[in-house]
Amino acid sequence: MQTLAQRRKQFTLTSLTGVLLIGAILLLVNILSNWIFFRLDLTHNQAYSLSASSKKLVRGLDDPVVIKVFFTPNLPAPYNVYERYVRDILTEYRAASKGKVRFEFALPYPPQDFEKRAQEAGLIPLQMEEQGSDQLAIRRVYMGLVLYYHDKTELIPVVKNVQQLEYDVTSKIARMTVRTKKTIAYTTGHGEVDWLGAKSHVAQDLSSLYELRPVDLSAGATAPILADGLMVVGPTRKWDDKSLWVLDQTLMRGVPVAFLVDAKNILTNQFVSTSLETGLLPLLQHYGFLMGNRLVFDAQCETIGISQNIGGFMIPMQMQYPYIPVVTHFDKLHALARGLDVLALPFAVTVDPLPQRPMGLSYTPLFESSERSWLQPPNAYNISPAQIPQPKVDDPHGPYVLGAVMEGTFTSYFQGKTAPVVNSALMGSSPNTSVIVIGTSHMVDPVLPEFRGSQALIANILAWVSKDEVLLGIRSKGEILRPLKPLKDAQRQLVKFLALGLPPLLAACFGLFRWRRRQQWRRGLSVI
């Protein structure tokens, strides 16, 4: 039998060998990591991984893209974790591009130099409140990115939403690199909303991503529109058969079309709604859509500011306005809902499928009102926030579909009818294509305030109708920052007790276990 000294010597040798082997393995892993990048993303919706379209774009770069990040240190929650996420996602870009995408964080010290460099780069300072022990201070902070490619520069002035960060970075890279722009036409001549004008809320950066071309259909145009996609946004005058022919035959040639149309004319300065006849509803019905003619109320809605006369004084007040439903229920699996968590849709109507829709078409609802929504009474015209008609107990209620897409092979609206254009051949059916219908155009009306989610929705629609594989393929990250849910006092005390008492208790139990094992080992030794 082995002596105690021999056992100790063997144990020491085995332990030392194990430590050396572990050290050698770690050294080898670190050496290999210089050439092989690998991370396993176990987060929900793969929040720390790039979409396939982003990877494809950066793999095809001819020259490096340099990204400089300006982040003020020690930001308050939740912005204090934004910097870590920006670093992680840019690391993914660098790995996917095999080093073609490079990034660096600007040194935040000294603060004066950091702020000067950020301003010279064109970034926007933000004002943030900082609560100290005995005072409230206002800090100027920066959370932005600057991208460089050849002699081109693009800015992300503020990282407002980390869920949209991949879309923002990929779209900036796509804009700077050599990329053929898709052509998207939009109709004019029927009182359409000026959604791309100087006062537009949603036109930011769109012209650099797409070739946006107006098409005036009031001047007797009869030829199908040549474009990658077509937008019809908020017409207020009736379309004649020749204009409908242009729309129909454009769709029959496989061009996807998006309709943002209204069933009511809204006079916001008088809080009055009137009927609106555009002639588009029969066309959309032929394509499988059944649009409502009553506005949707929703208790889950936006708040608006109004002034009321109280005792001879005009008092500003904030009131909930059910005519602006706040949508939180989306088809997260569809590309048209990418990045949408909240969407305000003012003065919207329902967008349902026909009970017997045409064969070969599939209908997908994109977003819905809440269960606390209901419909405006028939023939009602007053939309004042002080006179909201309340639903009766037995009245139908939501959720109601406010936006949908129909995909498949469409038949011509003029099939079996006399063609309104003489000597024009009718194309009777389309290849596989799609039609998007949103039950309002008011969320892009520059006369009204900017509504939540409108920019993201328009960006998704443009990418969809133009079949832009780069921007369309970027999926939504969903919730990335997941704060702890609030606990009751009893639950909080239990968690505190376990956090303080459980680790030392486990350490003591492990020590007792090891002591018992060593006692048994010693009893098995034969001392000579």
N, C-alpha and C positions, 0 to 999 in steps of 0.2 A: 504494500500500500504506500501511497505518496505521503511524504511528511508535510507538515504545515509550511515549512520553508519552500518546499518544491511547489506546493499548491500556489503560494503567493507569487513565486517567480513565474509560473505558468500564467496566472491571472494577469500579472503586469505585462507580460509579453503579448498576450492576446489583446489586452486593452490598447496597448501602444500600436499594435498592428492595425486594429480597427480604426483608431484615430488617424493614422497615416493614410489608410485607404480612403476614408471619408474626405480627408483633405485633398488627396489626389483627384477624387471624383469631382469635388467642387471646383478645383483648378481647371480640370478638363472642360467642365460645363461652361465656366466663364470664358475660356479660350474659344470654344465653339460658338458661344453667343455673339462673338464679334462678327461672325459670318452668317449665322442662322438666327433669324428673329421669329420668335414664337410666343404667342399669348393665347390663353384659353379664356374666352369671354363667356361667362356663365350668367350674365345679367339678363334681365327681362328685355325682350326686343333687341338684344345684342347692342346695347347702348354704347359700348366702347369699341365697336367694330364699324368699318366702312361698308357702304353698300357696293354692290358689284359695279354699278355705273361709275362711282367715284374711283374705284380701283382701276377700271379700264381707262379712264381719262388720264390719270397720273402716270400709268404705265407707258402711255404713248407720248409723253413729253419729250421734246427734242432737246430742250435746254432746261437748266434748273429754275425752279420757282423758289424764291427766298421770302420767308414770312417772318416779320418782326413783330413781336408781341409786347404790348405795353400794359402792364397790370400793376396798379398801386398795391403795395403790400398791406396786410392786416385789415382787409375789408370786413365789414360786418356781414353776418349771415343773411341770406344764403350765398352772397357773392364771394365769400371766402373760399368756397369750393369750386368756383368757376375756373380759377387759374389752374387747379389740378386737372380738371376735365379738359381744358384747352390743351394742356401739355400732353395728356394721354391721347387725344384724338389726332393731334398733329404728329405724334410719334407713329400712329397708324398710317398717316399720309406718307411719312418718310419711308416706312418699311414697304408700303405698297408700290411706291415709285422707285424703289431701289436707290434711294438717296437723291433723286432728282428734286424732291420737295425738301427744302431745308428750312429750319426755323431756329430762332434765338429769342430769348427774353431780354428785353432792355433792362439794364441795371437800374434799380430804383433809387440809387444813392449816387451823389447827393440829390435831394429832392428837387432843388432848383434846376439842375441840369436835366433830370428826368422829365420834368414838366416842359422844359424848353424843347427837348427833342420830340416829345409827344405832340406839341403844338405845331412844330415845324413839319411833322409828318401828316398833319391835317386831322388829328383826332379831336374828339369833342370831350371836354371835361364835364363831369357830372358832379352835382352837389349832393352830398350824403350827410345825414345827421349822425352824429356819434355821441352816444350818451356816456358821459364820464361819471365819476363818483359824486361830483357836486356841481356839474355843469353840462350844458348841451352845446356841442361844437359842430360847426359845419366844415366838412372837408371837401376839397376838390380832388376827385379821383379819376383814374383812366382805366378803361377796360376795352381795349381795341386792338385790332390787327392791321398791319400794312403788308400788302403782297407786292412783290416786285418780279417782273418777267421782262427781260430785255430792257427797253426804255419805257415800259408800261407800268403803271402803279394803280392798285385798287385798294380801297379802304373798307374795313368793317369798323365803323366809328365806335360802336358800342356793342359788346356782346350782351344783348338783351335777353336772349333765350338760348340756353345751351342745347335745347331740343332741335333748334334750327341751325346749329353751328355747321354741321356737315353741308347742308344745302347752301349756306352762305359762302363757305370756303370753296366748294366745288363750282358754284356758279361764277365766282370771281375768277377762278383759274380758267374755266371754260371761256369766259369773256376775253381774257388776256391772250390765250393761246390761239393758234390758227384754227378756226372753227367756222364752218359754213352756217350762216344764220338761216333759220327757218322763216318762211314768209307767212304771216298771219294777216288776213284781210278782215276788215270790220266795216259794217254797212253804215252809210250815212244817207241823209235825204228824207228820213221819215221821223224827224224830231228825236233822234237817238240821244242818249245821255252822253255828254262830253267827258267820257271816262279817261281820256288820254290828254286832256287839255292842261293848260298851265296851272290850274288850281286842283288838279287831280290828286287824290289821296293814294292811288294805287299804281301810278305810272312810273314810280321810281325804278330806274335801271332797266325798265322793260325794253326800251329802244336799243339798248346795247346788247340785249340777249336775242331779240327777234327783229325781223324786218316787218314793221307794222304798217299796213297799207290801207288807206280809206278807199271804199268803193261807193260811189254815189249812185244809188238805184232810183233816184227821182228823175234822172235825165233820160229815161227811156232805154237804159242798158238792158240788153236781152241775152248776152252771151254768158255762159257759166263762168264763175270766178276762178281764176288760176291762182291757187295758193295752197299752202300745206294745211291750213286750217281757217275757219271762218267764225267770227264773233258777231252776234246780233244782240246789242245791249240797249235796252230801254227805249224802243220806238214808241212814239206817242201819236203818230198819224197812221191812217189805214193804208195797208199795202194793196196795190192793185194786182191783177192776175199776172201781169208781165214781171213785176218784182218778185212775186211768189215763184214764178217760173225760174228765175235766176237762182233763187235759193234752192229750189227742188232739184234742178239739174246739176247744181254744184255738188249737192249731197250724192246724187246718183253717180257722180264720177269718183266717189270714195272719199271726198273731203269731209273730215269731221266738222260738225257745226255745234256751237254752244249758243243757247238762247237764254239770256237774262231778261225776262219779260214780265210786265206788270198787268194785272187785271183791273187796277184802279189808278186813277189820276189823283195824286196827293197834293193838296194845297196846304203846305205846312204853316204858312203865315196865318191861315184862317182855321186850321184844324178841321178841314173838310176833305172828304174823298168822293170822287164822282166816277161813274162808269167810264171805262176806256175800251174802245173798239179798235184793234189794230189789224184784224183779219188774219192773225197768225194762229189763233186757237184751233180753227178747223185743220190747218196744215199740221200742227203738232198732234192733233187727235188722229190724223191719218197715220202719223209715225208711231202711234201707240200711247201717247200721253193724254191724260185727262186732267186739265188744269181747272182749279176751283175759281169761283168768282166772289168769294167772301174772304176777307182778311182774317188772319190767324191771330188770336189773342194768346198770351202766355203769361201766367203768373211768374214764371222764371224769365225776367225781362230786364232791359236796361233802365237806368234812372236818367231822367232829363231835368234840366233846370228851367223853371218858369217863374214869372213874376205875377204876384196876385195883389189886388188892391184891397188893403186891410186898413180901414179907418182913414182913408184918403192917402195912404202911403203905399208905394209899390214895394212889396217885400219879396226878395228872391227866395224861392223854395225848390227843394229837390223832391221829385215825385217819380214813383215807378210808372213805367209806360208800357203796358202790355202789348201795344202795337209793334214793339221791337223785341221779338222773342230772342232769348239767348240760348243758342243750341249747344248742347254738351254731348249729344248722342250721335256718334259718327260710325260709318262703316270703316273701321281702322285698317281693314285689309285692302281697301281700294286706294289706288294711287291718287285719286282726286281728293281724298281726305288726308293726305300726308301733312303732318305738322299741325293739324287743326285740333285744338283742344276746346276752344271757345269760339263761337261764331255768332255775331249779331246780325239778324236778317230783318230789317225794317219793312213793314207793310207787305208781308209775304202772303202768298196764297198756296194752297196745296198742289202737289204734283204727284198724281196717282197714275197707275197704269190702267189702260182700258180693260174692262172685264174680259173682253175677247180681243186681246191684242193680236196683231198680225203674226203669222207663223214665221219662225226663223229669227225672232227678236227676243233678247233677254233683257229684263228690266232690273236695275239695281238701285235701291234707295241709298242715297249718300248721307243724308243727315235728316234728323227729325226734331220736332218740337218736344217739349216735355209732356208728361202725363197730365200736367195741370194746365194744358192749353185747351182752348175752345174756339168756336168760329163766330165771326161777327154776324149779328142778326141780318136777315135778308133786307135789302133796300135801305140799310142804315148808311148814313153819310157823315155824321158827326164823329170825329176822332179826337175830341178834346180829352186830355188826361183827367179832367175833373168830372167827366161824364162817361165813364167806362161801363157799358152794360154788363151786368153780372150774369153768369149762366144759371139756368134753372137746374134743379136736381136731376131731372131726367134728360137733360140735353147731352148730346154726344160730346166726348172730350178726346184729347190726344192720347198718344203722340200722332202727329201728322207729318207726312213726308213733305219737305220744303225744297228738296233738290234731288234729282235722279239722273241716271244715264241709261240709255237704251242702246244696245249693241247688236249687230247682226246685219242681215241683208234687208234693205228697205225697198219698198215699191214706190213708184212715182205717184205724187199727188194728182198728176194729170193723166194717169193711166185710165183710158176709157173716156176721156173728156176731149173737147176740142182744144187744141193747143192755142194759147193766146198769142204766140209768136208765129207769124206766117213763114213758111219754108224752113222751119227748124225741125230737125229730127228729134223725136222723143227718145230719151234713154229710159227704159221702163223699170229697171231695177239697178241697185247699187252693188258693188262688191262689199265685203265685210267692212263696216265702218261704225261710227257711233254718233249719237245726238245727246247733248247734255241740255237739261232744262232746269233752271233755277227760278223759283216763283217770285222773284223780285229783282229789280236792278238798282234799287235805291241805296244799297250799301256801297255803290261806287259813284253815287251822285255827288259831284264836287260842291253842290249847294248845301248839302247836309254835312254834319260832322263826320269825322272818320270813325268807322265802326270796327270793332274788334274782329280779327280774323279775315278781313276783306282782302288785304294784300296777299296773304298766304293762299286764299281761295283762288284769286285771279291768277297767281303764279302757277298753281296746279292746273287750272283750266287751260292756260296757254301752252303749258308743257304737254297736256293731253291731246289737244286738238292738233298740235303740230307734230305729235309723236316724237318729241325730243327725248331720246333715250337717256341722255346724260342726266338731265334734271328730273325726268319722270321716274327714273329708277332709284332715286334717293328715298328710302323709306323713312317713315316717322320713327323717332326714337322713343316716343311715349314718355312716361314719367322717368326722368333720370335722377332728380333730387327727391328722395323719399324721406321726409322728416318723420320722426317717431310720433306715433299717435298719442294724444294726451291721455294720461291715466288718472283714475280716481285716487283719492288720498290713500286709501287702504292698499291699493295695488302698488302705488309709488313707494309706500313704506316697506312692503314685502320685497320689492325689487332692490331697494336700498339695503335691507337686511341681508338678502342673499349675496349682493355684490360685496358687502363688507365681511360677512362671516363665512361664505362658502369657500373662497380660496384658501384661507388658513386651515379650515377644517379638512379640505382635501389634502393639503400638504402634510398635516399631522397624520392622517390615515395612511398616506403613502409612506411616511417615515416609520410608522408602526409595522406596516407590511414588510418593509425592507429589514427592519430590526428582527422580526420573526424569521424571515428567510435566512439571515446571517446566523441566528441562533441554531437553526436546524443544520446549517452547513458546518458549523463548528462541532456540533455533536457527531457528525459523520466522519470527523478527522481522527486519525490514530496518531497520537503524539509519541515519538520514539525518543 
